Amino acid sequence: MGEFRAPRDRSRLRDYYHFCLTHVRAYNQAWDYYKGMSADEIEGNLRDDSGWQRPTWPLGRLGGNKLNPEIFRDPLGLFGQVPPTPRKSAKEAPPELRAALDMLGLGWPLEDAVLRARYKELAKRYHPDANGGDRSSEDRLKDINRAYSLLKKRLATLRTDEPGTGAPPSQQAPSRAA
């Protein structure tokens, strides 16, 4: 009696032959679980295996309960079915920034901290690694990156163009009281 087990046939998978290593390898190489089955029988067997041989039925048909579509409504657009709505009105924003503000769901005027926080939030949500490599998420993230770069550059130029300053606030000399 050998120390390696091999099933007798597909109808008795818990009933075993016992072989030595050489013979179990030969037996396993010749084993064909689907041998003698028709294509329909193989298909049915694979279908049963996908549900672990448990009965399955379409969602919402058991017990006569109809699913209420209102349960699945997405009023905030969290699942990408509705484009994000701007938080503030972007009407007074410069025309070249309106599309970028809409992409990030921001309004005008805009602060650096708000821009950074919104960018981080969207980058985490649409990063391909967080979405299983989904191509549409990757394209959305590229658009978000472009919008963020444009707004960041524009905010930097607006800071340097503020009246009474010739340089960004971080490069200004401290004022001396007389």
MODELLER restraints for C-alpha pairs under 7 A, 6 or more apart:
rsr = mdl.restraints
at = mdl.atoms
rsr.add(forms.Gaussian(group=physical.xy_distance, feature=features.Distance(at['CA:1:A'], at['CA:18:A']), mean=5.99, stdev=0.5))
rsr.add(forms.Gaussian(group=physical.xy_distance, feature=features.Distance(at['CA:1:A'], at['CA:19:A']), mean=6.61, stdev=0.5))
rsr.add(forms.Gaussian(group=physical.xy_distance, feature=features.Distance(at['CA:2:A'], at['CA:18:A']), mean=4.83, stdev=0.5))
rsr.add(forms.Gaussian(group=physical.xy_distance, feature=features.Distance(at['CA:2:A'], at['CA:19:A']), mean=4.10, stdev=0.5))
rsr.add(forms.Gaussian(group=physical.xy_distance, feature=features.Distance(at['CA:2:A'], at['CA:20:A']), mean=4.48, stdev=0.5))
rsr.add(forms.Gaussian(group=physical.xy_distance, feature=features.Distance(at['CA:3:A'], at['CA:18:A']), mean=6.04, stdev=0.5))
rsr.add(forms.Gaussian(group=physical.xy_distance, feature=features.Distance(at['CA:3:A'], at['CA:19:A']), mean=6.13, stdev=0.5))
rsr.add(forms.Gaussian(group=physical.xy_distance, feature=features.Distance(at['CA:3:A'], at['CA:20:A']), mean=6.06, stdev=0.5))
rsr.add(forms.Gaussian(group=physical.xy_distance, feature=features.Distance(at['CA:4:A'], at['CA:18:A']), mean=5.40, stdev=0.5))
rsr.add(forms.Gaussian(group=physical.xy_distance, feature=features.Distance(at['CA:4:A'], at['CA:19:A']), mean=5.17, stdev=0.5))
rsr.add(forms.Gaussian(group=physical.xy_distance, feature=features.Distance(at['CA:4:A'], at['CA:20:A']), mean=6.01, stdev=0.5))
rsr.add(forms.Gaussian(group=physical.xy_distance, feature=features.Distance(at['CA:4:A'], at['CA:21:A']), mean=6.54, stdev=0.5))
rsr.add(forms.Gaussian(group=physical.xy_distance, feature=features.Distance(at['CA:4:A'], at['CA:24:A']), mean=6.56, stdev=0.5))
rsr.add(forms.Gaussian(group=physical.xy_distance, feature=features.Distance(at['CA:5:A'], at['CA:16:A']), mean=5.77, stdev=0.5))
rsr.add(forms.Gaussian(group=physical.xy_distance, feature=features.Distance(at['CA:5:A'], at['CA:17:A']), mean=5.71, stdev=0.5))
rsr.add(forms.Gaussian(group=physical.xy_distance, feature=features.Distance(at['CA:5:A'], at['CA:18:A']), mean=4.70, stdev=0.5))
rsr.add(forms.Gaussian(group=physical.xy_distance, feature=features.Distance(at['CA:5:A'], at['CA:19:A']), mean=6.39, stdev=0.5))
rsr.add(forms.Gaussian(group=physical.xy_distance, feature=features.Distance(at['CA:6:A'], at['CA:16:A']), mean=5.23, stdev=0.5))
rsr.add(forms.Gaussian(group=physical.xy_distance, feature=features.Distance(at['CA:6:A'], at['CA:17:A']), mean=5.26, stdev=0.5))
rsr.add(forms.Gaussian(group=physical.xy_distance, feature=features.Distance(at['CA:6:A'], at['CA:18:A']), mean=6.43, stdev=0.5))
rsr.add(forms.Gaussian(group=physical.xy_distance, feature=features.Distance(at['CA:6:A'], at['CA:24:A']), mean=6.86, stdev=0.5))
rsr.add(forms.Gaussian(group=physical.xy_distance, feature=features.Distance(at['CA:7:A'], at['CA:13:A']), mean=5.09, stdev=0.5))
rsr.add(forms.Gaussian(group=physical.xy_distance, feature=features.Distance(at['CA:7:A'], at['CA:14:A']), mean=6.51, stdev=0.5))
rsr.add(forms.Gaussian(group=physical.xy_distance, feature=features.Distance(at['CA:7:A'], at['CA:15:A']), mean=5.82, stdev=0.5))
rsr.add(forms.Gaussian(group=physical.xy_distance, feature=features.Distance(at['CA:7:A'], at['CA:16:A']), mean=4.46, stdev=0.5))
rsr.add(forms.Gaussian(group=physical.xy_distance, feature=features.Distance(at['CA:7:A'], at['CA:17:A']), mean=6.25, stdev=0.5))
rsr.add(forms.Gaussian(group=physical.xy_distance, feature=features.Distance(at['CA:8:A'], at['CA:15:A']), mean=5.91, stdev=0.5))
rsr.add(forms.Gaussian(group=physical.xy_distance, feature=features.Distance(at['CA:8:A'], at['CA:16:A']), mean=5.28, stdev=0.5))
rsr.add(forms.Gaussian(group=physical.xy_distance, feature=features.Distance(at['CA:8:A'], at['CA:17:A']), mean=6.06, stdev=0.5))
rsr.add(forms.Gaussian(group=physical.xy_distance, feature=features.Distance(at['CA:10:A'], at['CA:33:A']), mean=6.03, stdev=0.5))
rsr.add(forms.Gaussian(group=physical.xy_distance, feature=features.Distance(at['CA:34:A'], at['CA:42:A']), mean=6.69, stdev=0.5))
rsr.add(forms.Gaussian(group=physical.xy_distance, feature=features.Distance(at['CA:60:A'], at['CA:66:A']), mean=5.63, stdev=0.5))
rsr.add(forms.Gaussian(group=physical.xy_distance, feature=features.Distance(at['CA:60:A'], at['CA:67:A']), mean=5.79, stdev=0.5))
rsr.add(forms.Gaussian(group=physical.xy_distance, feature=features.Distance(at['CA:77:A'], at['CA:83:A']), mean=6.23, stdev=0.5))
rsr.add(forms.Gaussian(group=physical.xy_distance, feature=features.Distance(at['CA:77:A'], at['CA:84:A']), mean=6.19, stdev=0.5))
rsr.add(forms.Gaussian(group=physical.xy_distance, feature=features.Distance(at['CA:84:A'], at['CA:105:A']), mean=5.66, stdev=0.5))
rsr.add(forms.Gaussian(group=physical.xy_distance, feature=features.Distance(at['CA:85:A'], at['CA:105:A']), mean=5.62, stdev=0.5))
rsr.add(forms.Gaussian(group=physical.xy_distance, feature=features.Distance(at['CA:86:A'], at['CA:102:A']), mean=5.95, stdev=0.5))
rsr.add(forms.Gaussian(group=physical.xy_distance, feature=features.Distance(at['CA:86:A'], at['CA:105:A']), mean=4.21, stdev=0.5))
rsr.add(forms.Gaussian(group=physical.xy_distance, feature=features.Distance(at['CA:86:A'], at['CA:106:A']), mean=5.01, stdev=0.5))
rsr.add(forms.Gaussian(group=physical.xy_distance, feature=features.Distance(at['CA:86:A'], at['CA:107:A']), mean=5.89, stdev=0.5))
rsr.add(forms.Gaussian(group=physical.xy_distance, feature=features.Distance(at['CA:87:A'], at['CA:105:A']), mean=6.20, stdev=0.5))
rsr.add(forms.Gaussian(group=physical.xy_distance, feature=features.Distance(at['CA:87:A'], at['CA:106:A']), mean=5.37, stdev=0.5))
rsr.add(forms.Gaussian(group=physical.xy_distance, feature=features.Distance(at['CA:87:A'], at['CA:107:A']), mean=5.69, stdev=0.5))
rsr.add(forms.Gaussian(group=physical.xy_distance, feature=features.Distance(at['CA:88:A'], at['CA:106:A']), mean=6.35, stdev=0.5))
rsr.add(forms.Gaussian(group=physical.xy_distance, feature=features.Distance(at['CA:88:A'], at['CA:107:A']), mean=4.11, stdev=0.5))
rsr.add(forms.Gaussian(group=physical.xy_distance, feature=features.Distance(at['CA:88:A'], at['CA:108:A']), mean=6.60, stdev=0.5))
rsr.add(forms.Gaussian(group=physical.xy_distance, feature=features.Distance(at['CA:89:A'], at['CA:107:A']), mean=5.36, stdev=0.5))
rsr.add(forms.Gaussian(group=physical.xy_distance, feature=features.Distance(at['CA:89:A'], at['CA:108:A']), mean=6.67, stdev=0.5))
rsr.add(forms.Gaussian(group=physical.xy_distance, feature=features.Distance(at['CA:90:A'], at['CA:98:A']), mean=6.36, stdev=0.5))
rsr.add(forms.Gaussian(group=physical.xy_distance, feature=features.Distance(at['CA:90:A'], at['CA:107:A']), mean=4.88, stdev=0.5))
rsr.add(forms.Gaussian(group=physical.xy_distance, feature=features.Distance(at['CA:90:A'], at['CA:108:A']), mean=5.29, stdev=0.5))
rsr.add(forms.Gaussian(group=physical.xy_distance, feature=features.Distance(at['CA:92:A'], at['CA:108:A']), mean=6.90, stdev=0.5))
rsr.add(forms.Gaussian(group=physical.xy_distance, feature=features.Distance(at['CA:93:A'], at['CA:108:A']), mean=5.46, stdev=0.5))
rsr.add(forms.Gaussian(group=physical.xy_distance, feature=features.Distance(at['CA:97:A'], at['CA:151:A']), mean=6.97, stdev=0.5))
rsr.add(forms.Gaussian(group=physical.xy_distance, feature=features.Distance(at['CA:100:A'], at['CA:147:A']), mean=4.49, stdev=0.5))
rsr.add(forms.Gaussian(group=physical.xy_distance, feature=features.Distance(at['CA:101:A'], at['CA:107:A']), mean=6.19, stdev=0.5))
rsr.add(forms.Gaussian(group=physical.xy_distance, feature=features.Distance(at['CA:103:A'], at['CA:144:A']), mean=6.56, stdev=0.5))
rsr.add(forms.Gaussian(group=physical.xy_distance, feature=features.Distance(at['CA:103:A'], at['CA:147:A']), mean=6.87, stdev=0.5))
rsr.add(forms.Gaussian(group=physical.xy_distance, feature=features.Distance(at['CA:104:A'], at['CA:144:A']), mean=6.64, stdev=0.5))
rsr.add(forms.Gaussian(group=physical.xy_distance, feature=features.Distance(at['CA:119:A'], at['CA:148:A']), mean=6.79, stdev=0.5))
rsr.add(forms.Gaussian(group=physical.xy_distance, feature=features.Distance(at['CA:123:A'], at['CA:141:A']), mean=6.42, stdev=0.5))
rsr.add(forms.Gaussian(group=physical.xy_distance, feature=features.Distance(at['CA:126:A'], at['CA:137:A']), mean=5.10, stdev=0.5))
rsr.add(forms.Gaussian(group=physical.xy_distance, feature=features.Distance(at['CA:126:A'], at['CA:138:A']), mean=6.82, stdev=0.5))
rsr.add(forms.Gaussian(group=physical.xy_distance, feature=features.Distance(at['CA:126:A'], at['CA:140:A']), mean=6.79, stdev=0.5))
rsr.add(forms.Gaussian(group=physical.xy_distance, feature=features.Distance(at['CA:126:A'], at['CA:141:A']), mean=5.64, stdev=0.5))
rsr.add(forms.Gaussian(group=physical.xy_distance, feature=features.Distance(at['CA:127:A'], at['CA:137:A']), mean=6.55, stdev=0.5))
rsr.add(forms.Gaussian(group=physical.xy_distance, feature=features.Distance(at['CA:127:A'], at['CA:138:A']), mean=6.41, stdev=0.5))
rsr.add(forms.Gaussian(group=physical.xy_distance, feature=features.Distance(at['CA:127:A'], at['CA:141:A']), mean=6.35, stdev=0.5))
rsr.add(forms.Gaussian(group=physical.xy_distance, feature=features.Distance(at['CA:128:A'], at['CA:134:A']), mean=5.82, stdev=0.5))
rsr.add(forms.Gaussian(group=physical.xy_distance, feature=features.Distance(at['CA:128:A'], at['CA:137:A']), mean=5.95, stdev=0.5))
rsr.add(forms.Gaussian(group=physical.xy_distance, feature=features.Distance(at['CA:128:A'], at['CA:138:A']), mean=5.35, stdev=0.5))
rsr.add(forms.Gaussian(group=physical.xy_distance, feature=features.Distance(at['CA:131:A'], at['CA:137:A']), mean=6.94, stdev=0.5))
rsr.add(forms.Gaussian(group=physical.xy_distance, feature=features.Distance(at['CA:159:A'], at['CA:168:A']), mean=5.74, stdev=0.5))
rsr.add(forms.Gaussian(group=physical.xy_distance, feature=features.Distance(at['CA:160:A'], at['CA:166:A']), mean=6.18, stdev=0.5))
rsr.add(forms.Gaussian(group=physical.xy_distance, feature=features.Distance(at['CA:160:A'], at['CA:167:A']), mean=5.11, stdev=0.5))
rsr.add(forms.Gaussian(group=physical.xy_distance, feature=features.Distance(at['CA:160:A'], at['CA:168:A']), mean=4.78, stdev=0.5))
